């Protein structure tokens, strides 16, 4: 599952994990396959996500106050690669990850607000930070769990935000990322729902002992063809829509029940 996520994040992220596995385990059963992947990585000349990101931050620099953009990635290796490229292109950059102390994190956010530029963050930023002074976000790679995507967006799309918020979701064509975005997230209207609604939708799945990511990975590895994979993701979207409808009906039922009780203080 990790390699599937890294391959669509960046060559750097995938390379770091494969090299680590080859170094730590001399008796890997798939050594030849991993080494062949390393050869393919070395042959990558253009990282298309980087090129797309550059076009977004360039436009932001021309049209947005202080050119502020937040870029989210799940992997530190991808983060370093993005920071290096943006620095080469002359952008003011800020790095935010879980390795920083609380005081350092506060200073990073303050610097980003005062200096502008591009903040490149791991999901260490996805909760508990209010960044309404920025209104452009790029999901450089997409978490498979929609709650994590919503948590990222919630950093800037919240009470106190006075401008339209623009969220760019990147997905490589022909990969699991494209299926997650196009056949799942768009079908369940992820980007129109609140955290509370998403939580209700996912509750039944989590109670069954499996995770959302497990469900996606199972479909990915068991599908016999691309068409089967498309159908599997469509079916997953339908199931999630049904879970939302059930959650809404349950909420309506509970509201009706409690309306029948007088919960006020007694006059006696």
MODELLER restraints for C-alpha pairs under 7 A, 6 or more apart:
rsr = mdl.restraints
at = mdl.atoms
rsr.add(forms.Gaussian(group=physical.xy_distance, feature=features.Distance(at['CA:1:A'], at['CA:217:A']), mean=6.66, stdev=0.5))
rsr.add(forms.Gaussian(group=physical.xy_distance, feature=features.Distance(at['CA:3:A'], at['CA:14:A']), mean=6.39, stdev=0.5))
rsr.add(forms.Gaussian(group=physical.xy_distance, feature=features.Distance(at['CA:6:A'], at['CA:13:A']), mean=5.54, stdev=0.5))
rsr.add(forms.Gaussian(group=physical.xy_distance, feature=features.Distance(at['CA:6:A'], at['CA:14:A']), mean=5.02, stdev=0.5))
rsr.add(forms.Gaussian(group=physical.xy_distance, feature=features.Distance(at['CA:7:A'], at['CA:14:A']), mean=5.52, stdev=0.5))
rsr.add(forms.Gaussian(group=physical.xy_distance, feature=features.Distance(at['CA:8:A'], at['CA:172:A']), mean=6.47, stdev=0.5))
rsr.add(forms.Gaussian(group=physical.xy_distance, feature=features.Distance(at['CA:9:A'], at['CA:78:A']), mean=6.68, stdev=0.5))
rsr.add(forms.Gaussian(group=physical.xy_distance, feature=features.Distance(at['CA:9:A'], at['CA:141:A']), mean=5.34, stdev=0.5))
rsr.add(forms.Gaussian(group=physical.xy_distance, feature=features.Distance(at['CA:10:A'], at['CA:78:A']), mean=5.66, stdev=0.5))
rsr.add(forms.Gaussian(group=physical.xy_distance, feature=features.Distance(at['CA:11:A'], at['CA:41:A']), mean=5.92, stdev=0.5))
rsr.add(forms.Gaussian(group=physical.xy_distance, feature=features.Distance(at['CA:12:A'], at['CA:77:A']), mean=5.75, stdev=0.5))
rsr.add(forms.Gaussian(group=physical.xy_distance, feature=features.Distance(at['CA:12:A'], at['CA:78:A']), mean=6.04, stdev=0.5))
rsr.add(forms.Gaussian(group=physical.xy_distance, feature=features.Distance(at['CA:12:A'], at['CA:81:A']), mean=7.00, stdev=0.5))
rsr.add(forms.Gaussian(group=physical.xy_distance, feature=features.Distance(at['CA:13:A'], at['CA:75:A']), mean=6.53, stdev=0.5))
rsr.add(forms.Gaussian(group=physical.xy_distance, feature=features.Distance(at['CA:13:A'], at['CA:77:A']), mean=4.86, stdev=0.5))
rsr.add(forms.Gaussian(group=physical.xy_distance, feature=features.Distance(at['CA:13:A'], at['CA:78:A']), mean=5.49, stdev=0.5))
rsr.add(forms.Gaussian(group=physical.xy_distance, feature=features.Distance(at['CA:15:A'], at['CA:38:A']), mean=6.42, stdev=0.5))
rsr.add(forms.Gaussian(group=physical.xy_distance, feature=features.Distance(at['CA:18:A'], at['CA:34:A']), mean=6.49, stdev=0.5))
rsr.add(forms.Gaussian(group=physical.xy_distance, feature=features.Distance(at['CA:57:A'], at['CA:69:A']), mean=6.70, stdev=0.5))
rsr.add(forms.Gaussian(group=physical.xy_distance, feature=features.Distance(at['CA:60:A'], at['CA:67:A']), mean=4.94, stdev=0.5))
rsr.add(forms.Gaussian(group=physical.xy_distance, feature=features.Distance(at['CA:60:A'], at['CA:68:A']), mean=6.93, stdev=0.5))
rsr.add(forms.Gaussian(group=physical.xy_distance, feature=features.Distance(at['CA:61:A'], at['CA:67:A']), mean=3.88, stdev=0.5))
rsr.add(forms.Gaussian(group=physical.xy_distance, feature=features.Distance(at['CA:66:A'], at['CA:116:A']), mean=4.71, stdev=0.5))
rsr.add(forms.Gaussian(group=physical.xy_distance, feature=features.Distance(at['CA:66:A'], at['CA:117:A']), mean=6.34, stdev=0.5))
rsr.add(forms.Gaussian(group=physical.xy_distance, feature=features.Distance(at['CA:67:A'], at['CA:116:A']), mean=5.97, stdev=0.5))
rsr.add(forms.Gaussian(group=physical.xy_distance, feature=features.Distance(at['CA:67:A'], at['CA:117:A']), mean=5.26, stdev=0.5))
rsr.add(forms.Gaussian(group=physical.xy_distance, feature=features.Distance(at['CA:68:A'], at['CA:116:A']), mean=5.02, stdev=0.5))
rsr.add(forms.Gaussian(group=physical.xy_distance, feature=features.Distance(at['CA:68:A'], at['CA:117:A']), mean=4.81, stdev=0.5))
rsr.add(forms.Gaussian(group=physical.xy_distance, feature=features.Distance(at['CA:68:A'], at['CA:118:A']), mean=5.63, stdev=0.5))
rsr.add(forms.Gaussian(group=physical.xy_distance, feature=features.Distance(at['CA:68:A'], at['CA:134:A']), mean=5.97, stdev=0.5))
rsr.add(forms.Gaussian(group=physical.xy_distance, feature=features.Distance(at['CA:69:A'], at['CA:117:A']), mean=6.57, stdev=0.5))
rsr.add(forms.Gaussian(group=physical.xy_distance, feature=features.Distance(at['CA:69:A'], at['CA:118:A']), mean=4.86, stdev=0.5))
rsr.add(forms.Gaussian(group=physical.xy_distance, feature=features.Distance(at['CA:69:A'], at['CA:119:A']), mean=6.30, stdev=0.5))
rsr.add(forms.Gaussian(group=physical.xy_distance, feature=features.Distance(at['CA:69:A'], at['CA:134:A']), mean=6.74, stdev=0.5))
rsr.add(forms.Gaussian(group=physical.xy_distance, feature=features.Distance(at['CA:69:A'], at['CA:136:A']), mean=5.10, stdev=0.5))
rsr.add(forms.Gaussian(group=physical.xy_distance, feature=features.Distance(at['CA:69:A'], at['CA:137:A']), mean=5.76, stdev=0.5))
rsr.add(forms.Gaussian(group=physical.xy_distance, feature=features.Distance(at['CA:70:A'], at['CA:118:A']), mean=5.87, stdev=0.5))
rsr.add(forms.Gaussian(group=physical.xy_distance, feature=features.Distance(at['CA:70:A'], at['CA:119:A']), mean=4.81, stdev=0.5))
rsr.add(forms.Gaussian(group=physical.xy_distance, feature=features.Distance(at['CA:70:A'], at['CA:120:A']), mean=5.99, stdev=0.5))
rsr.add(forms.Gaussian(group=physical.xy_distance, feature=features.Distance(at['CA:70:A'], at['CA:136:A']), mean=6.38, stdev=0.5))
rsr.add(forms.Gaussian(group=physical.xy_distance, feature=features.Distance(at['CA:70:A'], at['CA:137:A']), mean=4.76, stdev=0.5))
rsr.add(forms.Gaussian(group=physical.xy_distance, feature=features.Distance(at['CA:70:A'], at['CA:138:A']), mean=6.22, stdev=0.5))
rsr.add(forms.Gaussian(group=physical.xy_distance, feature=features.Distance(at['CA:71:A'], at['CA:119:A']), mean=6.11, stdev=0.5))
rsr.add(forms.Gaussian(group=physical.xy_distance, feature=features.Distance(at['CA:71:A'], at['CA:120:A']), mean=4.69, stdev=0.5))
rsr.add(forms.Gaussian(group=physical.xy_distance, feature=features.Distance(at['CA:71:A'], at['CA:121:A']), mean=6.10, stdev=0.5))
rsr.add(forms.Gaussian(group=physical.xy_distance, feature=features.Distance(at['CA:71:A'], at['CA:137:A']), mean=5.86, stdev=0.5))
rsr.add(forms.Gaussian(group=physical.xy_distance, feature=features.Distance(at['CA:71:A'], at['CA:138:A']), mean=4.72, stdev=0.5))
rsr.add(forms.Gaussian(group=physical.xy_distance, feature=features.Distance(at['CA:71:A'], at['CA:139:A']), mean=6.11, stdev=0.5))
rsr.add(forms.Gaussian(group=physical.xy_distance, feature=features.Distance(at['CA:71:A'], at['CA:140:A']), mean=6.42, stdev=0.5))
rsr.add(forms.Gaussian(group=physical.xy_distance, feature=features.Distance(at['CA:72:A'], at['CA:120:A']), mean=6.05, stdev=0.5))
rsr.add(forms.Gaussian(group=physical.xy_distance, feature=features.Distance(at['CA:72:A'], at['CA:121:A']), mean=5.05, stdev=0.5))
rsr.add(forms.Gaussian(group=physical.xy_distance, feature=features.Distance(at['CA:72:A'], at['CA:122:A']), mean=5.67, stdev=0.5))
rsr.add(forms.Gaussian(group=physical.xy_distance, feature=features.Distance(at['CA:72:A'], at['CA:123:A']), mean=6.90, stdev=0.5))
rsr.add(forms.Gaussian(group=physical.xy_distance, feature=features.Distance(at['CA:72:A'], at['CA:138:A']), mean=6.22, stdev=0.5))
rsr.add(forms.Gaussian(group=physical.xy_distance, feature=features.Distance(at['CA:72:A'], at['CA:139:A']), mean=5.08, stdev=0.5))
rsr.add(forms.Gaussian(group=physical.xy_distance, feature=features.Distance(at['CA:72:A'], at['CA:140:A']), mean=5.75, stdev=0.5))
rsr.add(forms.Gaussian(group=physical.xy_distance, feature=features.Distance(at['CA:73:A'], at['CA:79:A']), mean=6.48, stdev=0.5))
rsr.add(forms.Gaussian(group=physical.xy_distance, feature=features.Distance(at['CA:73:A'], at['CA:121:A']), mean=6.37, stdev=0.5))
rsr.add(forms.Gaussian(group=physical.xy_distance, feature=features.Distance(at['CA:73:A'], at['CA:122:A']), mean=5.12, stdev=0.5))
rsr.add(forms.Gaussian(group=physical.xy_distance, feature=features.Distance(at['CA:73:A'], at['CA:123:A']), mean=6.94, stdev=0.5))
rsr.add(forms.Gaussian(group=physical.xy_distance, feature=features.Distance(at['CA:73:A'], at['CA:139:A']), mean=6.66, stdev=0.5))
rsr.add(forms.Gaussian(group=physical.xy_distance, feature=features.Distance(at['CA:73:A'], at['CA:140:A']), mean=5.53, stdev=0.5))
rsr.add(forms.Gaussian(group=physical.xy_distance, feature=features.Distance(at['CA:73:A'], at['CA:141:A']), mean=5.50, stdev=0.5))
rsr.add(forms.Gaussian(group=physical.xy_distance, feature=features.Distance(at['CA:74:A'], at['CA:122:A']), mean=5.28, stdev=0.5))
rsr.add(forms.Gaussian(group=physical.xy_distance, feature=features.Distance(at['CA:74:A'], at['CA:123:A']), mean=6.05, stdev=0.5))
rsr.add(forms.Gaussian(group=physical.xy_distance, feature=features.Distance(at['CA:74:A'], at['CA:141:A']), mean=6.92, stdev=0.5))
rsr.add(forms.Gaussian(group=physical.xy_distance, feature=features.Distance(at['CA:75:A'], at['CA:122:A']), mean=6.51, stdev=0.5))
rsr.add(forms.Gaussian(group=physical.xy_distance, feature=features.Distance(at['CA:76:A'], at['CA:122:A']), mean=6.94, stdev=0.5))
rsr.add(forms.Gaussian(group=physical.xy_distance, feature=features.Distance(at['CA:79:A'], at['CA:120:A']), mean=6.44, stdev=0.5))
rsr.add(forms.Gaussian(group=physical.xy_distance, feature=features.Distance(at['CA:83:A'], at['CA:93:A']), mean=6.67, stdev=0.5))
rsr.add(forms.Gaussian(group=physical.xy_distance, feature=features.Distance(at['CA:87:A'], at['CA:93:A']), mean=6.78, stdev=0.5))
rsr.add(forms.Gaussian(group=physical.xy_distance, feature=features.Distance(at['CA:91:A'], at['CA:117:A']), mean=6.31, stdev=0.5))
rsr.add(forms.Gaussian(group=physical.xy_distance, feature=features.Distance(at['CA:92:A'], at['CA:117:A']), mean=4.70, stdev=0.5))
rsr.add(forms.Gaussian(group=physical.xy_distance, feature=features.Distance(at['CA:92:A'], at['CA:118:A']), mean=6.28, stdev=0.5))
rsr.add(forms.Gaussian(group=physical.xy_distance, feature=features.Distance(at['CA:93:A'], at['CA:117:A']), mean=5.73, stdev=0.5))
rsr.add(forms.Gaussian(group=physical.xy_distance, feature=features.Distance(at['CA:93:A'], at['CA:118:A']), mean=4.86, stdev=0.5))
rsr.add(forms.Gaussian(group=physical.xy_distance, feature=features.Distance(at['CA:93:A'], at['CA:119:A']), mean=5.83, stdev=0.5))
rsr.add(forms.Gaussian(group=physical.xy_distance, feature=features.Distance(at['CA:94:A'], at['CA:108:A']), mean=6.76, stdev=0.5))
rsr.add(forms.Gaussian(group=physical.xy_distance, feature=features.Distance(at['CA:94:A'], at['CA:112:A']), mean=6.63, stdev=0.5))
rsr.add(forms.Gaussian(group=physical.xy_distance, feature=features.Distance(at['CA:94:A'], at['CA:118:A']), mean=6.21, stdev=0.5))
rsr.add(forms.Gaussian(group=physical.xy_distance, feature=features.Distance(at['CA:94:A'], at['CA:119:A']), mean=4.60, stdev=0.5))
rsr.add(forms.Gaussian(group=physical.xy_distance, feature=features.Distance(at['CA:94:A'], at['CA:120:A']), mean=6.14, stdev=0.5))
rsr.add(forms.Gaussian(group=physical.xy_distance, feature=features.Distance(at['CA:95:A'], at['CA:119:A']), mean=6.01, stdev=0.5))
rsr.add(forms.Gaussian(group=physical.xy_distance, feature=features.Distance(at['CA:95:A'], at['CA:120:A']), mean=5.23, stdev=0.5))
rsr.add(forms.Gaussian(group=physical.xy_distance, feature=features.Distance(at['CA:95:A'], at['CA:121:A']), mean=6.02, stdev=0.5))
rsr.add(forms.Gaussian(group=physical.xy_distance, feature=features.Distance(at['CA:96:A'], at['CA:105:A']), mean=6.88, stdev=0.5))
rsr.add(forms.Gaussian(group=physical.xy_distance, feature=features.Distance(at['CA:96:A'], at['CA:120:A']), mean=6.33, stdev=0.5))
rsr.add(forms.Gaussian(group=physical.xy_distance, feature=features.Distance(at['CA:96:A'], at['CA:121:A']), mean=4.64, stdev=0.5))
rsr.add(forms.Gaussian(group=physical.xy_distance, feature=features.Distance(at['CA:96:A'], at['CA:122:A']), mean=6.59, stdev=0.5))
rsr.add(forms.Gaussian(group=physical.xy_distance, feature=features.Distance(at['CA:97:A'], at['CA:121:A']), mean=5.86, stdev=0.5))
rsr.add(forms.Gaussian(group=physical.xy_distance, feature=features.Distance(at['CA:97:A'], at['CA:122:A']), mean=5.30, stdev=0.5))
rsr.add(forms.Gaussian(group=physical.xy_distance, feature=features.Distance(at['CA:97:A'], at['CA:124:A']), mean=5.46, stdev=0.5))
rsr.add(forms.Gaussian(group=physical.xy_distance, feature=features.Distance(at['CA:98:A'], at['CA:124:A']), mean=5.15, stdev=0.5))
rsr.add(forms.Gaussian(group=physical.xy_distance, feature=features.Distance(at['CA:112:A'], at['CA:119:A']), mean=6.71, stdev=0.5))
rsr.add(forms.Gaussian(group=physical.xy_distance, feature=features.Distance(at['CA:113:A'], at['CA:133:A']), mean=6.89, stdev=0.5))
rsr.add(forms.Gaussian(group=physical.xy_distance, feature=features.Distance(at['CA:126:A'], at['CA:151:A']), mean=5.46, stdev=0.5))
rsr.add(forms.Gaussian(group=physical.xy_distance, feature=features.Distance(at['CA:126:A'], at['CA:152:A']), mean=4.55, stdev=0.5))
rsr.add(forms.Gaussian(group=physical.xy_distance, feature=features.Distance(at['CA:126:A'], at['CA:155:A']), mean=6.70, stdev=0.5))
rsr.add(forms.Gaussian(group=physical.xy_distance, feature=features.Distance(at['CA:127:A'], at['CA:151:A']), mean=6.10, stdev=0.5))
rsr.add(forms.Gaussian(group=physical.xy_distance, feature=features.Distance(at['CA:129:A'], at['CA:155:A']), mean=5.96, stdev=0.5))
rsr.add(forms.Gaussian(group=physical.xy_distance, feature=features.Distance(at['CA:130:A'], at['CA:155:A']), mean=5.30, stdev=0.5))
rsr.add(forms.Gaussian(group=physical.xy_distance, feature=features.Distance(at['CA:130:A'], at['CA:156:A']), mean=6.62, stdev=0.5))
rsr.add(forms.Gaussian(group=physical.xy_distance, feature=features.Distance(at['CA:131:A'], at['CA:155:A']), mean=5.48, stdev=0.5))
rsr.add(forms.Gaussian(group=physical.xy_distance, feature=features.Distance(at['CA:131:A'], at['CA:156:A']), mean=5.08, stdev=0.5))
rsr.add(forms.Gaussian(group=physical.xy_distance, feature=features.Distance(at['CA:132:A'], at['CA:156:A']), mean=4.67, stdev=0.5))
rsr.add(forms.Gaussian(group=physical.xy_distance, feature=features.Distance(at['CA:132:A'], at['CA:160:A']), mean=6.45, stdev=0.5))
rsr.add(forms.Gaussian(group=physical.xy_distance, feature=features.Distance(at['CA:132:A'], at['CA:161:A']), mean=5.03, stdev=0.5))
rsr.add(forms.Gaussian(group=physical.xy_distance, feature=features.Distance(at['CA:134:A'], at['CA:156:A']), mean=6.33, stdev=0.5))
rsr.add(forms.Gaussian(group=physical.xy_distance, feature=features.Distance(at['CA:135:A'], at['CA:156:A']), mean=6.02, stdev=0.5))
rsr.add(forms.Gaussian(group=physical.xy_distance, feature=features.Distance(at['CA:135:A'], at['CA:163:A']), mean=6.82, stdev=0.5))
rsr.add(forms.Gaussian(group=physical.xy_distance, feature=features.Distance(at['CA:135:A'], at['CA:164:A']), mean=6.80, stdev=0.5))
rsr.add(forms.Gaussian(group=physical.xy_distance, feature=features.Distance(at['CA:135:A'], at['CA:165:A']), mean=4.71, stdev=0.5))
rsr.add(forms.Gaussian(group=physical.xy_distance, feature=features.Distance(at['CA:135:A'], at['CA:166:A']), mean=6.24, stdev=0.5))
rsr.add(forms.Gaussian(group=physical.xy_distance, feature=features.Distance(at['CA:136:A'], at['CA:165:A']), mean=5.97, stdev=0.5))
rsr.add(forms.Gaussian(group=physical.xy_distance, feature=features.Distance(at['CA:136:A'], at['CA:166:A']), mean=4.87, stdev=0.5))
rsr.add(forms.Gaussian(group=physical.xy_distance, feature=features.Distance(at['CA:136:A'], at['CA:167:A']), mean=5.99, stdev=0.5))
rsr.add(forms.Gaussian(group=physical.xy_distance, feature=features.Distance(at['CA:137:A'], at['CA:166:A']), mean=6.33, stdev=0.5))
rsr.add(forms.Gaussian(group=physical.xy_distance, feature=features.Distance(at['CA:137:A'], at['CA:167:A']), mean=4.83, stdev=0.5))
rsr.add(forms.Gaussian(group=physical.xy_distance, feature=features.Distance(at['CA:137:A'], at['CA:168:A']), mean=6.24, stdev=0.5))
rsr.add(forms.Gaussian(group=physical.xy_distance, feature=features.Distance(at['CA:138:A'], at['CA:167:A']), mean=5.79, stdev=0.5))
rsr.add(forms.Gaussian(group=physical.xy_distance, feature=features.Distance(at['CA:138:A'], at['CA:168:A']), mean=4.66, stdev=0.5))
rsr.add(forms.Gaussian(group=physical.xy_distance, feature=features.Distance(at['CA:138:A'], at['CA:169:A']), mean=6.06, stdev=0.5))
rsr.add(forms.Gaussian(group=physical.xy_distance, feature=features.Distance(at['CA:139:A'], at['CA:168:A']), mean=6.07, stdev=0.5))
rsr.add(forms.Gaussian(group=physical.xy_distance, feature=features.Distance(at['CA:139:A'], at['CA:169:A']), mean=4.86, stdev=0.5))
rsr.add(forms.Gaussian(group=physical.xy_distance, feature=features.Distance(at['CA:139:A'], at['CA:170:A']), mean=6.07, stdev=0.5))
rsr.add(forms.Gaussian(group=physical.xy_distance, feature=features.Distance(at['CA:140:A'], at['CA:169:A']), mean=6.66, stdev=0.5))
rsr.add(forms.Gaussian(group=physical.xy_distance, feature=features.Distance(at['CA:140:A'], at['CA:170:A']), mean=5.42, stdev=0.5))
rsr.add(forms.Gaussian(group=physical.xy_distance, feature=features.Distance(at['CA:141:A'], at['CA:170:A']), mean=6.16, stdev=0.5))
rsr.add(forms.Gaussian(group=physical.xy_distance, feature=features.Distance(at['CA:141:A'], at['CA:171:A']), mean=6.90, stdev=0.5))
rsr.add(forms.Gaussian(group=physical.xy_distance, feature=features.Distance(at['CA:142:A'], at['CA:177:A']), mean=6.77, stdev=0.5))
rsr.add(forms.Gaussian(group=physical.xy_distance, feature=features.Distance(at['CA:143:A'], at['CA:149:A']), mean=6.35, stdev=0.5))
rsr.add(forms.Gaussian(group=physical.xy_distance, feature=features.Distance(at['CA:144:A'], at['CA:180:A']), mean=6.77, stdev=0.5))
rsr.add(forms.Gaussian(group=physical.xy_distance, feature=features.Distance(at['CA:144:A'], at['CA:213:A']), mean=5.73, stdev=0.5))
rsr.add(forms.Gaussian(group=physical.xy_distance, feature=features.Distance(at['CA:145:A'], at['CA:212:A']), mean=5.90, stdev=0.5))
rsr.add(forms.Gaussian(group=physical.xy_distance, feature=features.Distance(at['CA:145:A'], at['CA:213:A']), mean=6.13, stdev=0.5))
rsr.add(forms.Gaussian(group=physical.xy_distance, feature=features.Distance(at['CA:147:A'], at['CA:195:A']), mean=6.84, stdev=0.5))
rsr.add(forms.Gaussian(group=physical.xy_distance, feature=features.Distance(at['CA:147:A'], at['CA:198:A']), mean=6.57, stdev=0.5))
rsr.add(forms.Gaussian(group=physical.xy_distance, feature=features.Distance(at['CA:150:A'], at['CA:195:A']), mean=6.50, stdev=0.5))
rsr.add(forms.Gaussian(group=physical.xy_distance, feature=features.Distance(at['CA:157:A'], at['CA:165:A']), mean=6.42, stdev=0.5))
rsr.add(forms.Gaussian(group=physical.xy_distance, feature=features.Distance(at['CA:171:A'], at['CA:177:A']), mean=5.27, stdev=0.5))
rsr.add(forms.Gaussian(group=physical.xy_distance, feature=features.Distance(at['CA:171:A'], at['CA:178:A']), mean=5.24, stdev=0.5))
rsr.add(forms.Gaussian(group=physical.xy_distance, feature=features.Distance(at['CA:172:A'], at['CA:178:A']), mean=6.03, stdev=0.5))
rsr.add(forms.Gaussian(group=physical.xy_distance, feature=features.Distance(at['CA:179:A'], at['CA:233:A']), mean=6.99, stdev=0.5))
rsr.add(forms.Gaussian(group=physical.xy_distance, feature=features.Distance(at['CA:183:A'], at['CA:233:A']), mean=6.01, stdev=0.5))
rsr.add(forms.Gaussian(group=physical.xy_distance, feature=features.Distance(at['CA:183:A'], at['CA:234:A']), mean=5.99, stdev=0.5))
rsr.add(forms.Gaussian(group=physical.xy_distance, feature=features.Distance(at['CA:184:A'], at['CA:233:A']), mean=6.18, stdev=0.5))
rsr.add(forms.Gaussian(group=physical.xy_distance, feature=features.Distance(at['CA:184:A'], at['CA:234:A']), mean=6.77, stdev=0.5))
rsr.add(forms.Gaussian(group=physical.xy_distance, feature=features.Distance(at['CA:184:A'], at['CA:237:A']), mean=5.27, stdev=0.5))
rsr.add(forms.Gaussian(group=physical.xy_distance, feature=features.Distance(at['CA:187:A'], at['CA:237:A']), mean=6.15, stdev=0.5))
rsr.add(forms.Gaussian(group=physical.xy_distance, feature=features.Distance(at['CA:188:A'], at['CA:237:A']), mean=6.01, stdev=0.5))
rsr.add(forms.Gaussian(group=physical.xy_distance, feature=features.Distance(at['CA:188:A'], at['CA:240:A']), mean=6.99, stdev=0.5))
rsr.add(forms.Gaussian(group=physical.xy_distance, feature=features.Distance(at['CA:188:A'], at['CA:241:A']), mean=6.14, stdev=0.5))
rsr.add(forms.Gaussian(group=physical.xy_distance, feature=features.Distance(at['CA:200:A'], at['CA:244:A']), mean=6.82, stdev=0.5))
rsr.add(forms.Gaussian(group=physical.xy_distance, feature=features.Distance(at['CA:200:A'], at['CA:247:A']), mean=5.91, stdev=0.5))
rsr.add(forms.Gaussian(group=physical.xy_distance, feature=features.Distance(at['CA:201:A'], at['CA:240:A']), mean=6.27, stdev=0.5))
rsr.add(forms.Gaussian(group=physical.xy_distance, feature=features.Distance(at['CA:201:A'], at['CA:243:A']), mean=5.21, stdev=0.5))
rsr.add(forms.Gaussian(group=physical.xy_distance, feature=features.Distance(at['CA:201:A'], at['CA:244:A']), mean=4.91, stdev=0.5))
rsr.add(forms.Gaussian(group=physical.xy_distance, feature=features.Distance(at['CA:201:A'], at['CA:247:A']), mean=6.69, stdev=0.5))
rsr.add(forms.Gaussian(group=physical.xy_distance, feature=features.Distance(at['CA:205:A'], at['CA:211:A']), mean=6.81, stdev=0.5))
rsr.add(forms.Gaussian(group=physical.xy_distance, feature=features.Distance(at['CA:219:A'], at['CA:229:A']), mean=6.67, stdev=0.5))
rsr.add(forms.Gaussian(group=physical.xy_distance, feature=features.Distance(at['CA:219:A'], at['CA:232:A']), mean=6.44, stdev=0.5))
rsr.add(forms.Gaussian(group=physical.xy_distance, feature=features.Distance(at['CA:220:A'], at['CA:229:A']), mean=6.63, stdev=0.5))
rsr.add(forms.Gaussian(group=physical.xy_distance, feature=features.Distance(at['CA:223:A'], at['CA:229:A']), mean=5.31, stdev=0.5))
